[in-house]
Amino acid sequence: MRRQDAESGYRLDEIDRRIIYELMADARASSAPKIAEAVSVSPGTIRNRIERLEEEEILTGYHAHVDFERTSGRLTALFMCSVPFAERESVARAAYAIPGVVNIRLLMGGRRNFHVLAVGEDTTDLRRIGTALSEIGVEIEDEMLVEHEAVQPYAPFGPDEDERRKPPTDFVSLSGDSEVMELTVRTDAPIADVTISEAVERGVISDDPLIIAIEREGDVLTPHGDTHVRPDDVVTVFSRGGADDRTVNAFIGSSE
């Protein structure tokens, strides 16, 4: 069954989803022949599909993951900020012009709706970036040094055996014990089809993991206590105490 993209109207089929999965896994090593072998179609079909996905702006770029700490000890910081909803896109364009800013994430509603990832040569350079953000109207709520970042492809787009074998999670470790996690909710997860308030009351999750966003069928939702968490939701969770098995298993179920 095909899924329709809310913005472009382009319907992803199984081949499209597998292409996206393979490119997310390793865009540099995933040549058309390699993807074709994994998907069991011709390399020409893969090239045509990639071109179409680019035209539809579903594939928007191919990015290298860089450990900046290994480049002369540079520091990476996550600025968690608030920006008036109507001004987010214009402020984002201004923020990208600040030297050192490498990534911006816009969240739907609420405070801390504007996340900026920046790289500086030292703490003085990071203060310069923070000052520049403030000058363009960004209210910085918190700032944390990023210790480690790891990404993986979106498991529901991959082969079934990979989806079962690997927990569909992304983690960003922050300074101290804090972590931001992206977790894809599985059907058998304790939190599936339960409201956030009910999950806390039942002890499925504690008050510490803060659910800051839910991506569902192409839309990003601002979660509240009465929001139901559904299977296949991609949930962004901020935990001051760091990721533990209880928090992760609440969203993806037992790994056994």
Backbone as CSV, one residue per row, in Angstrom:
resi,resn,N_x,N_y,N_z,CA_x,CA_y,CA_z,C_x,C_y,C_z
1,MET,0.837,-1.192,0.000,0.000,0.000,0.000,0.873,1.243,0.000
2,ARG,0.574,2.193,-0.837,1.378,3.400,-0.923,0.929,4.434,0.089
3,ARG,1.863,5.293,0.496,1.567,6.373,1.421,1.707,7.694,0.676
4,GLN,0.864,8.641,1.011,0.898,9.913,0.306,1.575,10.963,1.160
5,ASP,2.531,11.671,0.571,3.198,12.770,1.247,2.261,13.963,1.299
6,ALA,2.069,14.523,2.516,1.078,15.587,2.698,1.420,16.842,1.920
7,GLU,2.702,17.129,1.746,3.098,18.374,1.087,3.073,18.248,-0.432
8,SER,3.742,17.215,-0.958,3.931,17.133,-2.406,2.862,16.309,-3.105
9,GLY,2.143,15.464,-2.367,1.190,14.576,-2.995,1.856,13.370,-3.639
10,TYR,3.177,13.235,-3.494,3.900,12.110,-4.073,3.706,10.872,-3.207
11,ARG,3.371,9.768,-3.825,3.119,8.530,-3.090,4.383,7.673,-3.048
12,LEU,4.837,7.370,-1.847,5.989,6.499,-1.674,5.547,5.042,-1.773
13,ASP,6.240,4.257,-2.595,5.989,2.823,-2.593,7.159,2.128,-1.909
14,GLU,7.157,0.804,-1.918,8.181,0.060,-1.197,9.580,0.336,-1.742
15,ILE,9.708,0.497,-3.057,11.026,0.782,-3.643,11.522,2.141,-3.170
16,ASP,10.654,3.153,-3.180,11.041,4.482,-2.704,11.513,4.421,-1.255
17,ARG,10.759,3.718,-0.428,11.105,3.661,0.991,12.444,2.960,1.197
18,ARG,12.703,1.881,0.439,13.984,1.180,0.579,15.142,2.046,0.093
19,ILE,14.928,2.819,-0.968,15.975,3.738,-1.435,16.323,4.733,-0.335
20,ILE,15.296,5.324,0.272,15.533,6.300,1.344,16.277,5.634,2.500
21,TYR,15.871,4.421,2.852,16.524,3.694,3.941,18.012,3.481,3.650
22,GLU,18.326,2.989,2.451,19.723,2.706,2.101,20.553,3.981,2.063
23,LEU,19.993,5.075,1.561,20.727,6.338,1.515,20.956,6.890,2.910
24,MET,19.969,6.725,3.796,20.155,7.169,5.176,21.213,6.336,5.885
25,ALA,21.289,5.049,5.535,22.276,4.168,6.163,23.692,4.595,5.787
26,ASP,23.919,4.921,4.514,25.246,5.358,4.055,25.116,5.890,2.638
27,ALA,24.868,7.180,2.512,24.650,7.767,1.188,25.902,7.666,0.320
28,ARG,27.072,7.746,0.920,28.318,7.730,0.158,28.567,6.357,-0.466
29,ALA,28.240,5.298,0.287,28.529,3.947,-0.198,27.363,3.330,-0.959
30,SER,26.195,3.960,-0.898,25.007,3.366,-1.520,24.878,3.814,-2.972
31,SER,25.613,3.159,-3.859,25.504,3.438,-5.283,24.224,2.819,-5.817
32,ALA,23.812,3.260,-7.011,22.600,2.709,-7.619,22.683,1.191,-7.765
33,PRO,23.798,0.612,-8.256,23.870,-0.855,-8.359,23.737,-1.554,-7.006
34,LYS,24.325,-0.969,-5.963,24.246,-1.596,-4.640,22.808,-1.580,-4.124
35,ILE,22.134,-0.433,-4.275,20.744,-0.350,-3.834,19.882,-1.280,-4.679
36,ALA,20.153,-1.318,-5.990,19.379,-2.185,-6.885,19.472,-3.640,-6.457
37,GLU,20.656,-4.058,-6.040,20.837,-5.439,-5.584,20.029,-5.708,-4.325
38,ALA,20.006,-4.723,-3.404,19.259,-4.905,-2.155,17.760,-4.925,-2.382
39,VAL,17.298,-4.161,-3.377,15.859,-4.003,-3.612,15.343,-4.948,-4.704
40,SER,16.272,-5.571,-5.449,15.923,-6.508,-6.533,15.229,-5.819,-7.702
41,VAL,15.764,-4.663,-8.116,15.326,-3.990,-9.338,16.580,-3.568,-10.091
42,SER,16.408,-2.950,-11.262,17.564,-2.553,-12.057,18.173,-1.254,-11.540
43,PRO,19.499,-1.047,-11.758,20.124,0.217,-11.376,19.462,1.423,-12.043
44,GLY,18.985,1.238,-13.292,18.316,2.343,-13.972,17.060,2.776,-13.241
45,THR,16.319,1.798,-12.720,15.115,2.122,-11.948,15.486,2.924,-10.704
46,ILE,16.557,2.518,-10.044,16.991,3.228,-8.834,17.381,4.660,-9.164
47,ARG,18.138,4.855,-10.247,18.549,6.219,-10.624,17.327,7.077,-10.932
48,ASN,16.365,6.528,-11.659,15.153,7.288,-11.980,14.367,7.638,-10.728
49,ARG,14.269,6.678,-9.803,13.526,6.944,-8.575,14.215,8.013,-7.732
50,ILE,15.543,7.954,-7.624,16.281,8.959,-6.850,16.069,10.340,-7.450
51,GLU,16.143,10.429,-8.784,15.922,11.712,-9.452,14.524,12.250,-9.152
52,ARG,13.527,11.371,-9.164,12.158,11.808,-8.874,12.024,12.252,-7.415
53,LEU,12.625,11.526,-6.497,12.574,11.897,-5.084,13.254,13.242,-4.836
54,GLU,14.295,13.519,-5.596,14.956,14.829,-5.498,14.066,15.926,-6.076
55,GLU,13.427,15.662,-7.212,12.532,16.648,-7.821,11.359,16.984,-6.899
56,GLU,10.874,15.974,-6.175,9.750,16.171,-5.268,10.193,16.768,-3.927
57,GLU,11.512,16.992,-3.780,12.101,17.566,-2.567,11.851,16.682,-1.349
58,ILE,11.758,15.379,-1.596,11.729,14.419,-0.500,13.159,14.116,-0.074
59,LEU,14.041,13.899,-1.048,15.484,13.858,-0.793,16.008,15.276,-0.975
60,THR,16.433,15.878,0.102,16.841,17.291,0.043,18.342,17.495,0.153
61,GLY,19.099,16.416,0.324,20.546,16.576,0.390,21.208,15.331,0.944
62,TYR,22.522,15.289,0.847,23.318,14.166,1.330,24.402,14.771,2.221
63,HIS,24.423,14.372,3.482,25.256,15.072,4.454,26.256,14.125,5.120
64,ALA,27.445,14.639,5.374,28.459,13.886,6.111,28.273,14.113,7.605
65,HIS,28.494,13.060,8.396,28.466,13.179,9.849,29.901,13.375,10.327
66,VAL,30.148,14.483,10.990,31.510,14.886,11.337,31.675,14.936,12.853
67,ASP,32.754,14.354,13.353,33.122,14.484,14.760,34.030,15.705,14.875
68,PHE,33.428,16.858,15.190,34.191,18.102,15.197,35.214,18.162,16.324
69,GLU,35.015,17.368,17.373,35.981,17.377,18.472,37.345,16.879,18.009
70,ARG,37.344,16.055,16.965,38.601,15.537,16.428,39.265,16.526,15.458
71,THR,38.585,17.624,15.170,39.171,18.642,14.298,39.694,19.778,15.165
72,SER,40.848,19.566,15.745,41.502,20.565,16.608,40.666,20.911,17.831
73,GLY,39.916,19.931,18.330,39.207,20.111,19.587,38.032,21.063,19.541
74,ARG,37.399,21.237,18.400,36.234,22.117,18.324,35.090,21.575,19.180
75,LEU,34.211,22.476,19.595,33.096,22.129,20.468,31.779,22.257,19.717
76,THR,30.878,21.327,19.967,29.540,21.378,19.383,28.541,21.652,20.492
77,ALA,27.657,22.614,20.278,26.683,23.004,21.294,25.278,22.974,20.720
78,LEU,24.329,22.577,21.562,22.918,22.618,21.201,22.265,23.761,21.972
79,PHE,21.756,24.754,21.254,21.010,25.859,21.850,19.519,25.525,21.747
80,MET,18.850,25.424,22.891,17.413,25.162,22.920,16.725,26.499,23.169
81,CYS,15.997,26.973,22.165,15.538,28.360,22.139,14.029,28.460,21.926
82,SER,13.528,29.670,22.157,12.128,29.989,21.883,12.071,31.130,20.881
83,VAL,11.204,30.979,19.888,10.998,32.001,18.859,9.493,32.070,18.597
84,PRO,8.916,33.258,18.465,7.488,33.339,18.109,7.197,32.495,16.877
85,PHE,6.096,31.746,16.946,5.795,30.762,15.906,5.819,31.379,14.509
86,ALA,5.211,32.546,14.339,5.095,33.166,13.017,6.442,33.631,12.481
87,GLU,7.450,33.741,13.345,8.747,34.290,12.930,9.811,33.215,12.752
88,ARG,9.453,31.953,12.984,10.481,30.917,13.012,11.256,30.800,11.703
89,GLU,10.571,30.814,10.575,11.267,30.593,9.303,12.182,31.753,8.954
90,SER,11.728,32.978,9.195,12.579,34.128,8.893,13.777,34.171,9.839
91,VAL,13.540,33.825,11.119,14.648,33.789,12.076,15.624,32.672,11.713
92,ALA,15.090,31.543,11.231,15.962,30.438,10.832,16.893,30.861,9.701
93,ARG,16.372,31.608,8.730,17.227,32.070,7.624,18.342,32.967,8.151
94,ALA,18.001,33.810,9.117,19.022,34.689,9.695,20.034,33.887,10.503
95,ALA,19.553,32.879,11.226,20.444,32.071,12.055,21.436,31.283,11.215
96,TYR,20.988,30.782,10.057,21.896,30.035,9.185,23.048,30.902,8.678
97,ALA,22.845,32.212,8.691,23.902,33.117,8.222,24.980,33.334,9.276
98,ILE,24.732,32.878,10.509,25.719,33.053,11.581,26.819,32.000,11.412
99,PRO,28.070,32.399,11.267,29.158,31.425,11.127,29.193,30.471,12.315
100,GLY,29.226,29.183,12.039,29.257,28.176,13.095,27.969,27.414,13.238
101,VAL,26.845,27.970,12.781,25.560,27.270,12.855,25.520,26.209,11.758
102,VAL,25.264,24.952,12.140,25.283,23.865,11.159,23.931,23.175,11.004
103,ASN,23.027,23.370,11.966,21.731,22.698,11.869,20.700,23.460,12.686
104,ILE,19.471,23.531,12.152,18.362,24.165,12.870,17.163,23.228,12.786
105,ARG,16.509,23.029,13.911,15.283,22.216,13.954,14.146,23.081,14.486
106,LEU,13.050,23.128,13.722,11.865,23.871,14.130,10.846,22.893,14.686
107,LEU,10.321,23.162,15.887,9.309,22.328,16.504,7.972,23.048,16.483
108,MET,6.911,22.274,16.492,5.575,22.850,16.439,5.122,23.271,17.829
109,GLY,4.964,24.589,18.032,4.370,25.124,19.252,5.220,24.934,20.490
110,GLY,4.744,25.524,21.587,5.400,25.377,22.871,6.682,26.168,22.973
111,ARG,7.292,26.110,24.148,8.591,26.742,24.336,9.684,25.802,23.828
112,ARG,10.892,26.326,23.726,12.015,25.556,23.180,11.647,24.973,21.816
113,ASN,11.014,25.792,20.998,10.535,25.329,19.691,11.543,25.557,18.578
114,PHE,12.776,25.929,18.943,13.775,26.318,17.952,15.121,25.809,18.451
115,HIS,15.630,24.736,17.842,16.891,24.142,18.268,17.993,24.480,17.265
116,VAL,19.109,24.947,17.772,20.242,25.331,16.923,21.462,24.517,17.320
117,LEU,22.038,23.815,16.362,23.287,23.090,16.582,24.414,23.920,15.976
118,ALA,25.429,24.197,16.777,26.510,25.075,16.320,27.860,24.514,16.730
119,VAL,28.872,24.852,15.947,30.236,24.400,16.206,31.122,25.624,16.416
120,GLY,31.906,25.594,17.490,32.815,26.700,17.778,34.223,26.201,18.046
121,GLU,35.195,27.084,17.855,36.577,26.694,18.106,36.851,26.526,19.591
122,ASP,36.108,27.278,20.428,36.255,27.189,21.882,35.010,27.804,22.514
123,THR,34.989,27.897,23.845,33.811,28.437,24.525,33.578,29.903,24.172
124,THR,34.638,30.652,23.929,34.479,32.055,23.521,33.749,32.149,22.190
125,ASP,34.093,31.260,21.277,33.436,31.243,19.969,31.964,30.864,20.114
126,LEU,31.656,29.922,21.013,30.258,29.543,21.238,29.471,30.700,21.860
127,ARG,30.117,31.473,22.735,29.443,32.653,23.299,29.139,33.666,22.207
128,ARG,30.062,33.785,21.245,29.826,34.682,20.115,28.594,34.253,19.329
129,ILE,28.450,32.944,19.113,27.280,32.436,18.394,26.005,32.690,19.200
130,GLY,26.064,32.449,20.521,24.911,32.706,21.371,24.485,34.155,21.347
131,THR,25.452,35.056,21.376,25.153,36.488,21.314,24.506,36.851,19.986
132,ALA,25.029,36.284,18.907,24.471,36.566,17.584,23.038,36.059,17.476
133,LEU,22.749,34.901,18.066,21.380,34.381,18.066,20.450,35.325,18.826
134,SER,20.901,35.813,19.966,20.080,36.745,20.755,19.795,38.018,19.979
135,GLU,20.759,38.480,19.211,20.607,39.732,18.472,19.582,39.637,17.347
136,ILE,19.285,38.409,16.870,18.278,38.272,15.804,16.908,37.889,16.367
137,GLY,16.773,37.963,17.690,15.463,37.735,18.295,15.225,36.356,18.840
138,VAL,16.286,35.572,19.008,16.153,34.226,19.563,16.333,34.295,21.077
139,GLU,15.382,33.728,21.815,15.488,33.651,23.270,16.075,32.295,23.635
140,ILE,17.314,32.286,24.126,18.000,31.036,24.454,17.544,30.565,25.827
141,GLU,16.870,29.396,25.858,16.378,28.819,27.105,17.458,27.988,27.795
142,ASP,18.260,27.292,27.019,19.293,26.430,27.586,20.360,26.180,26.528
143,GLU,21.540,25.883,26.980,22.660,25.599,26.073,23.447,24.442,26.640
144,MET,23.723,23.431,25.805,24.426,22.245,26.269,25.481,21.832,25.257
145,LEU,26.600,21.355,25.767,27.620,20.804,24.880,27.211,19.403,24.449
146,VAL,27.360,19.111,23.171,27.030,17.793,22.629,28.263,16.904,22.751
147,GLU,28.102,15.797,23.457,29.217,14.872,23.645,29.330,13.895,22.484
148,HIS,28.179,13.422,22.004,28.191,12.405,20.944,26.870,12.450,20.204
149,GLU,26.910,12.162,18.920,25.696,12.101,18.124,25.754,10.877,17.225
150,ALA,24.672,10.112,17.195,24.605,8.926,16.346,23.263,8.910,15.632
151,VAL,23.264,8.509,14.380,22.031,8.430,13.600,21.949,7.065,12.941
152,GLN,20.736,6.679,12.557,20.542,5.446,11.813,19.356,5.655,10.889
153,PRO,19.206,4.807,9.877,18.091,4.983,8.944,16.753,4.720,9.606
154,TYR,15.689,5.242,8.996,14.332,5.100,9.505,13.874,3.660,9.303
155,ALA,13.775,2.903,10.408,13.568,1.460,10.341,12.323,1.019,9.558
156,PRO,11.163,1.707,9.676,9.995,1.243,8.913,10.176,1.264,7.404
157,PHE,11.172,1.988,6.888,11.456,1.991,5.460,12.409,0.866,5.065
158,GLY,12.955,0.164,6.043,13.942,-0.867,5.744,13.325,-2.241,5.626
159,PRO,14.155,-3.256,5.378,13.657,-4.636,5.301,13.152,-5.080,6.660
160,ASP,12.184,-5.972,6.676,11.538,-6.387,7.921,12.518,-6.953,8.932
161,GLU,13.508,-7.719,8.455,14.432,-8.333,9.393,15.280,-7.288,10.104
162,ASP,15.644,-6.185,9.409,16.393,-5.125,10.051,15.523,-4.415,11.072
163,GLU,14.251,-4.234,10.734,13.336,-3.543,11.643,13.178,-4.310,12.944
164,ARG,13.183,-5.650,12.868,13.050,-6.446,14.076,14.353,-6.482,14.856
165,ARG,15.490,-6.472,14.140,16.774,-6.665,14.798,17.272,-5.414,15.490
166,LYS,17.029,-4.230,14.927,17.589,-3.000,15.457,16.501,-2.134,16.074
167,PRO,16.694,-1.669,17.308,15.728,-0.741,17.877,15.701,0.540,17.063
168,PRO,14.517,1.011,16.616,14.453,2.209,15.785,14.618,3.461,16.634
169,THR,15.873,3.784,16.975,16.135,4.914,17.864,17.270,5.761,17.336
170,ASP,17.207,7.055,17.642,18.301,7.991,17.425,18.575,8.672,18.756
171,PHE,19.848,8.805,19.119,20.210,9.439,20.375,21.154,10.601,20.105
172,VAL,20.973,11.695,20.838,21.947,12.773,20.870,22.316,12.963,22.326
173,SER,23.571,12.636,22.696,24.022,12.805,24.069,24.466,14.246,24.280
174,LEU,24.013,14.835,25.390,24.337,16.208,25.711,25.308,16.215,26.880
175,SER,25.791,17.395,27.238,26.695,17.471,28.373,25.981,16.996,29.627
176,GLY,26.733,16.453,30.601,26.107,15.878,31.769,25.444,14.564,31.411
177,ASP,24.273,14.311,31.999,23.563,13.058,31.747,22.389,13.222,30.797
178,SER,22.167,14.428,30.273,20.987,14.676,29.449,21.131,14.053,28.066
179,GLU,19.989,13.634,27.511,19.962,13.086,26.157,18.666,13.468,25.469
180,VAL,18.746,13.657,24.145,17.567,13.789,23.313,17.468,12.526,22.468
181,MET,16.300,11.894,22.475,16.121,10.632,21.764,14.981,10.746,20.771
182,GLU,15.112,10.096,19.634,14.012,9.916,18.694,13.689,8.434,18.670
183,LEU,12.467,8.093,19.033,12.063,6.699,19.166,10.832,6.435,18.316
184,THR,10.879,5.404,17.516,9.721,5.007,16.724,8.906,3.996,17.525
185,VAL,7.652,4.326,17.821,6.808,3.513,18.697,6.397,2.238,17.978
186,ARG,6.640,1.124,18.598,6.237,-0.168,18.055,4.843,-0.547,18.546
187,THR,4.211,-1.454,17.809,2.847,-1.860,18.126,2.738,-2.472,19.516
188,ASP,3.761,-3.237,19.934,3.701,-3.918,21.223,4.330,-3.115,22.349
189,ALA,4.649,-1.846,22.115,5.278,-1.021,23.146,4.267,-0.687,24.243
190,PRO,4.711,-0.606,25.498,3.793,-0.304,26.604,3.049,1.012,26.440
191,ILE,3.647,1.987,25.747,3.016,3.296,25.629,2.096,3.392,24.416
192,ALA,2.078,2.388,23.551,1.258,2.437,22.332,-0.222,2.501,22.683
193,ASP,-0.929,3.447,22.053,-2.375,3.645,22.247,-2.733,4.055,23.665
194,VAL,-1.807,4.701,24.351,-2.020,5.207,25.708,-1.747,6.701,25.703
195,THR,-2.510,7.482,26.475,-2.212,8.904,26.576,-0.960,9.095,27.423
196,ILE,-0.326,10.249,27.280,0.889,10.525,28.038,0.591,10.548,29.532
197,SER,-0.546,11.154,29.913,-0.916,11.193,31.338,-1.116,9.790,31.896
198,GLU,-1.792,8.930,31.131,-2.018,7.559,31.582,-0.699,6.809,31.709
199,ALA,0.224,7.058,30.790,1.521,6.386,30.843,2.271,6.741,32.117
200,VAL,2.185,8.016,32.531,2.838,8.441,33.775,2.144,7.812,34.972
201,GLU,0.801,7.834,34.969,0.047,7.271,36.091,0.311,5.785,36.267
202,ARG,0.473,5.062,35.167,0.704,3.617,35.231,2.162,3.259,35.475
203,GLY,3.042,4.266,35.470,4.455,4.007,35.676,5.180,3.519,34.447
204,VAL,4.518,3.654,33.271,5.179,3.261,32.025,6.373,4.175,31.764
205,ILE,6.187,5.474,31.997,7.274,6.447,31.951,7.201,7.272,33.222
206,SER,8.316,7.903,33.573,8.345,8.782,34.740,8.129,10.220,34.295
207,ASP,8.184,11.141,35.240,8.009,12.554,34.896,9.248,13.130,34.223
208,ASP,10.405,12.439,34.354,11.639,13.021,33.805,11.671,13.034,32.288
209,PRO,11.446,11.908,31.581,11.487,12.013,30.118,10.390,12.950,29.632
210,LEU,10.772,14.034,28.984,9.819,15.017,28.468,9.589,14.753,26.990
211,ILE,8.363,14.415,26.614,8.031,14.198,25.205,7.829,15.577,24.578
212,ILE,8.749,15.981,23.704,8.716,17.335,23.181,8.122,17.438,21.785
213,ALA,7.986,16.314,21.086,7.375,16.352,19.755,6.978,14.943,19.343
214,ILE,5.920,14.859,18.542,5.482,13.586,17.969,5.281,13.792,16.469
215,GLU,5.997,13.018,15.665,5.810,13.053,14.216,4.885,11.907,13.826
216,ARG,3.786,12.263,13.155,2.779,11.264,12.802,2.277,11.504,11.379
217,GLU,2.526,10.569,10.488,2.049,10.636,9.102,2.431,11.961,8.436
218,GLY,3.664,12.383,8.658,4.158,13.601,8.019,3.882,14.875,8.780
219,ASP,3.065,14.817,9.841,2.768,16.000,10.644,3.534,15.933,11.956
220,VAL,3.925,17.113,12.478,4.583,17.190,13.777,3.593,17.747,14.788
221,LEU,3.317,16.983,15.838,2.331,17.349,16.841,3.018,17.847,18.107
222,THR,2.394,18.814,18.777,2.850,19.245,20.084,2.114,18.415,21.130
223,PRO,2.820,17.562,21.871,2.140,16.636,22.778,1.627,17.311,24.046
224,HIS,0.497,16.830,24.534,-0.086,17.251,25.802,-0.407,16.000,26.601
225,GLY,-0.874,16.179,27.817,-1.173,15.040,28.673,-2.210,14.104,28.087
226,ASP,-3.198,14.659,27.346,-4.261,13.823,26.791,-3.955,13.322,25.378
227,THR,-2.709,13.533,24.920,-2.317,13.047,23.595,-2.065,11.549,23.632
228,HIS,-2.720,10.806,22.743,-2.470,9.373,22.610,-1.196,9.159,21.792
229,VAL,-0.333,8.298,22.263,0.852,7.888,21.519,0.479,6.651,20.718
230,ARG,0.695,6.705,19.408,0.241,5.634,18.535,1.413,4.852,17.940
231,PRO,1.181,3.611,17.562,2.237,2.857,16.866,2.692,3.598,15.605
232,ASP,3.980,3.553,15.326,4.640,4.208,14.192,4.858,5.695,14.407
233,ASP,4.390,6.269,15.536,4.748,7.649,15.851,6.263,7.735,16.043
234,VAL,6.864,8.821,15.574,8.269,9.093,15.858,8.286,10.151,16.963
235,VAL,8.687,9.741,18.150,8.572,10.577,19.341,9.946,11.119,19.721
236,THR,10.034,12.436,19.899,11.263,13.059,20.369,11.167,13.247,21.875
237,VAL,12.127,12.680,22.601,12.093,12.674,24.062,13.359,13.323,24.594
238,PHE,13.190,14.239,25.570,14.327,14.848,26.256,14.361,14.308,27.672
239,SER,15.499,13.743,28.061,15.646,13.173,29.397,16.843,13.785,30.097
240,ARG,16.600,14.418,31.218,17.707,15.016,31.985,18.596,13.947,32.612
241,GLY,18.005,12.796,32.894,18.780,11.734,33.522,19.438,10.800,32.539
242,GLY,19.268,11.048,31.234,19.859,10.175,30.230,18.962,8.999,29.904
243,ALA,19.252,8.339,28.794,18.443,7.218,28.328,18.710,5.989,29.197
244,ASP,17.636,5.353,29.684,17.778,4.084,30.381,16.847,3.070,29.715
245,ASP,16.991,1.813,30.088,16.212,0.758,29.445,14.719,0.968,29.629
246,ARG,14.319,1.465,30.796,12.898,1.664,31.052,12.306,2.671,30.088
247,THR,13.011,3.783,29.880,12.511,4.819,28.975,12.437,4.298,27.548
248,VAL,13.512,3.677,27.084,13.547,3.181,25.708,12.497,2.094,25.492
249,ASN,12.406,1.146,26.410,11.463,0.034,26.246,10.019,0.484,26.303
250,ALA,9.753,1.618,26.959,8.374,2.135,26.984,7.876,2.438,25.584
251,PHE,8.798,2.812,24.687,8.412,3.199,23.342,8.631,2.105,22.303
252,ILE,9.610,1.245,22.519,9.909,0.224,21.503,9.657,-1.192,21.994
253,GLY,9.268,-1.338,23.260,9.022,-2.673,23.782,10.310,-3.392,24.126
254,SER,10.177,-4.600,24.584,11.346,-5.395,24.960,12.107,-5.791,23.712
255,SER,13.432,-5.789,23.781,14.271,-6.188,22.647,14.377,-7.687,22.508
256,GLU,13.847,-8.417,23.488,13.938,-9.880,23.424,12.866,-10.453,22.514
